[in-house]
Amino acid sequence: MAPRRSTLVGLVGQGVGPSLTPEIHEREALRQGLRYVYKVLELGPGSVAEDRLRALLDSAVRMGFDGLNVTHPVKQAIVPLVDRVTPNVAAIGALNTVLMTPEGTVGHNTDVTGFAESLTEGLPDAPRESVVLLGAGGAGTAVAHALAGLGVQRLHVADHDRDRVSRLIDSVHAAHPAVRVGPLPTEEVGDVLAAASGLVNATPVGMAAHPGLPLDEGMLHPKLWVADIVYRPVVTGLLRAAADRGCRTLAGSGMAVHQAADAFELITGRTADRAAMARDLTELVAAEMAERATHEDT
């Protein structure tokens, strides 16, 4: 087979215009000498219906896209529309990457592998007896499966949406029956954290658009390790408060880089330069934060 002359990728979701993912992918492709175009495919309010998503996916195949990254709010809705899914996607019920192959479309979830690789790299010896997870949405579910796969013995899940918590627990039980996972009422988070090994924030709280902390910083203690999946800014209020209290911390930039690198490798078949991608992300986030600060001062 002749080598591919160029690669066409898209990001599907709502509010994806400001995403840094296209730039991160294109910079890595440039380093590798690839002709790589990454387009943003913004979904309108009515575009998340099944028939519209199916039409979009079919159009992407006909137009010659090699892959799609998929984000909020269609990570789950698009799962039954692809021809085949990986075991991770089957267990979680959500995907974030679709590959177009000669055999059909294949759904992957690099959020799971991205968080697992980040935790293994950034906190390799972190104790995993008992972990509190804040947030049971698509990202939280991916993180829960990553934690279960890394040997967490007890997982406490806190979210205001009880139905989301129940779905997360059922999916983890099905894939990792040995892991003890259960709901954590928000009013009991402090008591459970007092004896926990780690804390992961998988909520949007801490993002530049959603500033603040997802819990009372007085609940943090030096025996905890604390991870945040938010990476814009890289050092969130939670991570700053945790470091001030002597906790080991893990920024969300690691997950962001690894999930992007995993997707790049799936799409291109090339090994990504993860260190260079991490530098790219740091540079892009810093520039974004500086521009935001300039606008706020004017």
Backbone torsions as a table, in degrees:
resi	resn	phi	psi	omega
1	MET	NA	136.1	179.3
2	ALA	-67.9	145.5	179.3
3	PRO	-63.2	145.7	179.5
4	ARG	-62.8	133.2	-176.9
5	ARG	-80.2	-29.5	178.7
6	SER	-156.9	165.9	-179.0
7	THR	-126.1	132.2	-179.8
8	LEU	-119.9	123.5	-175.7
9	VAL	-130.7	152.6	177.5
10	GLY	-136.2	154.0	174.6
11	LEU	-111.7	119.6	-175.4
12	VAL	-108.2	126.8	177.3
13	GLY	167.2	-174.8	176.4
14	GLN	-107.8	139.1	-179.1
15	GLY	69.8	29.6	-174.5
16	VAL	-91.3	-3.1	-178.4
17	GLY	-52.7	-45.1	-178.1
18	PRO	-80.1	1.0	-174.8
19	SER	-56.9	141.8	176.5
20	LEU	-89.6	-7.6	-176.1
21	THR	-58.4	-45.6	179.8
22	PRO	-57.9	-43.3	-178.8
23	GLU	-65.9	-39.5	-179.7
24	ILE	-63.7	-44.8	179.0
25	HIS	-63.9	-46.5	-175.6
26	GLU	-67.5	-34.9	176.9
27	ARG	-64.9	-41.8	179.5
28	GLU	-66.8	-39.7	178.0
29	ALA	-62.7	-39.6	178.8
30	LEU	-61.8	-42.5	178.2
31	ARG	-59.8	-32.8	-176.0
32	GLN	-93.2	5.0	177.4
33	GLY	72.4	26.8	-179.2
34	LEU	-98.2	144.3	170.0
35	ARG	-86.5	107.3	-166.7
36	TYR	-137.5	119.8	-179.9
37	VAL	-117.0	127.2	-177.8
38	TYR	-120.5	113.0	-176.6
39	LYS	-105.5	147.6	175.6
40	VAL	-94.6	126.9	-178.8
41	LEU	-114.7	89.7	-176.9
42	GLU	-74.6	129.0	178.6
43	LEU	-92.8	130.8	174.9
44	GLY	-77.8	173.9	-177.1
45	PRO	-55.5	-35.9	-178.4
46	GLY	-92.4	3.3	-173.1
47	SER	-87.7	0.2	-178.4
48	VAL	-93.1	-2.4	176.3
49	ALA	-66.0	151.9	-174.1
50	GLU	-57.8	-43.6	-177.4
51	ASP	-66.2	-34.6	179.0
52	ARG	-71.2	-40.1	178.3
53	LEU	-65.6	-40.5	178.8
54	ARG	-62.6	-42.3	179.2
55	ALA	-64.2	-39.7	178.5
56	LEU	-63.5	-45.0	-179.4
57	LEU	-63.6	-44.3	177.9
58	ASP	-61.4	-40.1	179.3
59	SER	-65.0	-40.2	179.3
60	ALA	-61.9	-38.8	178.0
61	VAL	-65.5	-47.0	-178.0
62	ARG	-65.1	-33.3	-177.2
63	MET	-81.9	-3.1	174.7
64	GLY	89.2	18.7	174.2
65	PHE	-62.7	142.3	177.8
66	ASP	-92.1	-24.1	-179.9
67	GLY	-168.9	161.1	175.2
68	LEU	-132.2	139.3	163.6
69	ASN	-96.0	141.1	-174.3
70	VAL	-124.5	132.9	-179.3
71	THR	-134.6	-167.9	-176.7
72	HIS	-53.6	136.3	6.4
73	PRO	-109.4	29.1	-170.5
74	VAL	-119.0	17.1	179.6
75	LYS	-61.1	-32.9	179.9
76	GLN	-91.8	-39.6	-175.4
77	ALA	-63.4	-27.4	-175.4
78	ILE	-86.8	-11.4	-176.9
79	VAL	-56.7	-49.5	-178.1
80	PRO	-71.9	-3.9	-176.5
81	LEU	-93.4	-14.9	178.4
82	VAL	-88.0	160.9	-174.8
83	ASP	-75.6	-30.8	-176.7
84	ARG	-153.4	150.2	178.1
85	VAL	-130.6	156.7	175.8
86	THR	-77.0	165.1	177.4
87	PRO	-56.9	-36.7	177.9
88	ASN	-59.2	-46.1	-179.1
89	VAL	-66.5	-41.0	178.9
90	ALA	-60.6	-38.3	-178.5
91	ALA	-73.6	-40.1	-173.4
92	ILE	-87.3	-33.2	-176.0
93	GLY	80.5	21.0	179.3
94	ALA	-148.0	148.3	176.4
95	LEU	-133.2	160.7	174.8
96	ASN	-132.2	1.5	178.9
97	THR	-143.3	133.0	175.0
98	VAL	-121.1	126.4	175.4
99	LEU	-101.5	137.0	172.9
100	MET	-96.0	114.8	-178.0
101	THR	-122.3	166.4	176.8
102	PRO	-59.9	-23.8	-179.6
103	GLU	-91.4	-0.8	-179.6
104	GLY	123.9	-173.4	-178.7
105	THR	-86.6	140.4	-177.3
106	VAL	-127.8	127.9	179.9
107	GLY	-95.2	133.6	178.1
108	HIS	-125.7	162.8	172.9
109	ASN	-130.2	102.0	180.0
110	THR	-90.2	-1.9	171.6
111	ASP	-64.9	-39.9	179.6
112	VAL	-63.6	-54.3	-178.7
113	THR	-65.8	-35.5	-179.2
114	GLY	-62.7	-45.9	179.5
115	PHE	-68.9	-41.4	-179.9
116	ALA	-60.2	-43.8	179.9
117	GLU	-66.8	-38.2	180.0
118	SER	-65.5	-45.3	-179.4
119	LEU	-66.3	-42.0	180.0
120	THR	-63.4	-37.7	-179.1
121	GLU	-78.0	-44.2	-173.0
122	GLY	-84.8	-33.2	179.9
123	LEU	-135.6	65.5	-171.8
124	PRO	-63.4	-28.7	-177.7
125	ASP	-107.5	18.4	-179.1
126	ALA	-64.2	130.8	177.7
127	PRO	-63.9	144.7	-173.3
128	ARG	-128.2	29.1	-179.9
129	GLU	-68.0	-46.7	-174.2
130	SER	-145.6	123.2	-176.9
131	VAL	-128.7	137.4	174.7
132	VAL	-99.3	127.8	179.1
133	LEU	-113.7	121.6	176.6
134	LEU	-97.7	115.4	179.1
135	GLY	108.6	124.3	-177.5
136	ALA	-121.2	24.0	176.9
137	GLY	-77.8	-159.0	-178.6
138	GLY	-61.5	-44.1	178.8
139	ALA	-67.5	-42.3	179.3
140	GLY	-61.8	-38.5	178.6
141	THR	-65.8	-40.9	176.9
142	ALA	-62.0	-43.9	179.0
143	VAL	-63.0	-41.0	179.9
144	ALA	-60.0	-42.9	179.2
145	HIS	-68.7	-36.2	176.5
146	ALA	-63.2	-45.5	179.7
147	LEU	-62.5	-42.7	178.9
148	ALA	-62.4	-40.8	179.3
149	GLY	-67.7	-22.6	179.7
150	LEU	-91.0	3.3	173.4
151	GLY	97.6	15.4	174.8
152	VAL	-62.5	131.6	-175.2
153	GLN	-86.2	-37.1	-177.8
154	ARG	-136.0	124.9	-177.2
155	LEU	-121.4	122.4	179.6
156	HIS	-106.5	123.9	-173.4
157	VAL	-113.3	120.7	179.8
158	ALA	-113.8	126.9	177.3
159	ASP	-162.6	143.4	179.7
160	HIS	-67.7	-23.3	-179.4
161	ASP	-90.8	102.6	-175.7
162	ARG	-66.3	-32.5	179.2
163	ASP	-65.1	-40.2	177.8
164	ARG	-63.9	-40.7	178.2
165	VAL	-61.1	-44.0	-178.9
166	SER	-62.7	-42.3	179.0
167	ARG	-64.7	-41.4	178.6
168	LEU	-61.3	-47.9	-178.6
169	ILE	-60.1	-44.5	-179.8
170	ASP	-61.3	-40.6	-177.6
171	SER	-69.4	-38.3	178.3
172	VAL	-69.0	-42.2	177.8
173	HIS	-58.4	-41.7	-177.6
174	ALA	-65.9	-38.7	-176.8
175	ALA	-88.5	-30.2	-175.9
176	HIS	-135.6	73.2	-173.8
177	PRO	-62.5	-20.1	-178.8
178	ALA	-79.4	-17.0	-177.8
179	VAL	-82.0	131.2	175.5
180	ARG	-87.1	114.1	-178.0
181	VAL	-131.3	134.8	-177.3
182	GLY	-153.1	167.3	-179.3
183	PRO	-73.9	149.4	177.8
184	LEU	-127.4	106.3	176.6
185	PRO	-57.1	140.1	-174.8
186	THR	-59.5	-30.7	-179.6
187	GLU	-73.0	-9.2	-179.3
188	GLU	-107.5	3.3	-176.6
189	VAL	-58.2	-44.9	-178.0
190	GLY	-59.9	-43.4	-179.2
191	ASP	-64.4	-42.2	-178.9
192	VAL	-71.1	-39.0	179.2
193	LEU	-61.3	-30.5	-178.0
194	ALA	-57.9	-28.4	-178.9
195	ALA	-114.0	6.4	-175.6
196	ALA	-84.4	162.0	177.0
197	SER	-89.3	-37.6	-173.9
198	GLY	-147.9	165.5	179.4
199	LEU	-138.4	133.0	176.5
200	VAL	-125.5	127.4	174.3
201	ASN	-95.8	113.4	176.5
202	ALA	-117.2	29.8	173.9
203	THR	-104.1	168.3	177.9
204	PRO	-77.0	-7.2	-176.1
205	VAL	-65.3	127.0	-175.9
206	GLY	115.3	-18.2	175.7
207	MET	-66.0	159.2	179.2
208	ALA	-56.4	-35.2	179.9
209	ALA	-84.0	-11.4	-180.0
210	HIS	-135.0	65.1	-174.8
211	PRO	-67.3	158.9	178.3
212	GLY	124.9	-172.1	178.4
213	LEU	-116.0	145.6	-178.9
214	PRO	-79.4	-4.7	178.3
215	LEU	-156.4	173.1	177.7
216	ASP	-70.9	123.3	-177.0
217	GLU	-63.0	-17.2	176.6
218	GLY	-67.0	-14.8	177.9
219	MET	-77.1	-14.6	-176.6
220	LEU	-80.4	145.0	179.1
221	HIS	-145.7	158.6	-171.1
222	PRO	-61.2	-21.1	-179.3
223	LYS	-80.0	-8.6	179.3
224	LEU	-84.9	142.5	158.8
225	TRP	-99.9	146.2	-172.8
226	VAL	-130.3	125.0	178.5
227	ALA	-119.5	145.2	177.5
228	ASP	-128.8	136.2	177.3
229	ILE	-90.1	-9.3	174.2
230	VAL	-69.1	136.3	179.6
231	TYR	-130.5	5.2	176.4
232	ARG	-130.2	89.6	10.3
233	PRO	-80.4	164.4	179.7
234	VAL	-67.1	-45.4	177.6
235	VAL	-97.9	103.0	-178.9
236	THR	-82.7	170.4	176.0
237	GLY	-59.4	-37.6	178.9
238	LEU	-63.7	-46.6	-178.7
239	LEU	-66.1	-37.1	178.2
240	ARG	-64.8	-45.2	179.3
241	ALA	-64.7	-39.6	179.7
242	ALA	-65.0	-43.5	178.6
243	ALA	-62.8	-39.0	178.9
244	ASP	-62.1	-25.5	-179.0
245	ARG	-99.6	12.2	174.4
246	GLY	85.1	13.1	178.9
247	CYS	-81.7	147.2	167.2
248	ARG	-77.1	140.6	-173.3
249	THR	-127.5	157.5	178.5
250	LEU	-136.3	118.0	-178.4
251	ALA	-78.7	155.6	179.9
252	GLY	-71.0	-13.1	-179.5
253	SER	-62.6	-30.7	178.8
254	GLY	-64.4	-45.3	177.0
255	MET	-63.5	-43.0	-179.0
256	ALA	-59.4	-43.9	-179.4
257	VAL	-67.4	-47.6	-176.0
258	HIS	-67.3	-38.7	179.0
259	GLN	-67.8	-36.4	177.5
260	ALA	-68.0	-41.9	179.4
261	ALA	-65.3	-40.9	178.0
262	ASP	-61.6	-42.7	179.1
263	ALA	-65.2	-42.7	178.9
264	PHE	-58.9	-42.9	-179.2
265	GLU	-67.8	-38.4	177.4
266	LEU	-63.1	-42.2	-175.4
267	ILE	-73.2	-41.0	-172.4
268	THR	-100.5	-22.2	-172.9
269	GLY	75.4	8.7	179.3
270	ARG	-101.4	152.9	174.0
271	THR	-81.5	124.4	-178.2
272	ALA	-79.5	146.9	173.8
273	ASP	-87.4	91.6	-172.2
274	ARG	-67.7	-34.0	178.1
275	ALA	-64.6	-42.5	179.0
276	ALA	-67.2	-38.3	178.1
277	MET	-65.1	-35.6	177.0
278	ALA	-65.1	-40.8	177.5
279	ARG	-64.6	-39.7	177.8
280	ASP	-59.9	-46.8	-178.3
281	LEU	-62.7	-43.6	178.9
282	THR	-58.8	-44.7	-179.9
283	GLU	-64.1	-44.0	-177.5
284	LEU	-67.4	-42.1	179.2
285	VAL	-65.8	-42.3	179.7
286	ALA	-61.2	-42.2	179.3
287	ALA	-65.3	-39.7	179.0
288	GLU	-64.7	-43.6	179.9
289	MET	-65.8	-38.5	179.2
290	ALA	-65.2	-41.9	179.1
291	GLU	-66.5	-39.0	177.8
292	ARG	-62.9	-43.2	179.7
293	ALA	-63.5	-38.2	178.8
294	THR	-62.8	-43.7	179.8
295	HIS	-65.6	-35.9	-178.9
296	GLU	-70.5	-27.1	-178.6
297	ASP	-82.4	-16.5	-176.8
298	THR	-95.6	NA	NA
